[in-house]
Amino acid sequence: MACKLPIIATDAGGIREVIGGITNLYLPGNVLQISKAFLGYYEMKEQDRVQIGEKLFDYLQATFSTTVFRRRLLGFVNAYS
């Protein structure tokens, strides 16, 4: 995501929040499903892969950047000070 590339991820841990619904999640251990996802990206037009990577990067910056984290932390501190 930070490299502006599409990702293939399994639905485990907190990854659902991290990717923001922009790309599919796959069942952990489902090798066939994950393999098909790799093949899908391989066969996809480069322009489409770039677009997915850009969307993921934009979401990452809007949700988890240091600027956003700092703003949320200060809001929390101010709310309880």
C-alpha positions, 0 to 999 in steps of 0.5 A, a space after each residue: 500500500 505504501 508503495 502504491 501497489 495492489 495487495 493480496 491479503 487474508 481476512 485475519 487480524 486488523 487487515 480489514 480496517 487497514 485496507 478499507 474495503 478497497 480490495 478483496 480479502 481472502 480466507 486464510 489458508 485458501 491457497 486456490 483463492 489466493 492463487 487466483 487473486 495473484 493470477 487476476 493481478 497478473 492478467 489485469 491491465 497495468 492501468 487498473 493495477 496502478 489505480 488500485 495501488 493509488 486508491 490504497 495509498 490514498 486511503 492509507 494516507 488519509 487514515 493512518 498518516 502521522 498527521 492524522 495520528 497526531 490530530 487524533 491523539 491531540 483531540 483525545 488528549 484535549 478531550 480528557 485534559 
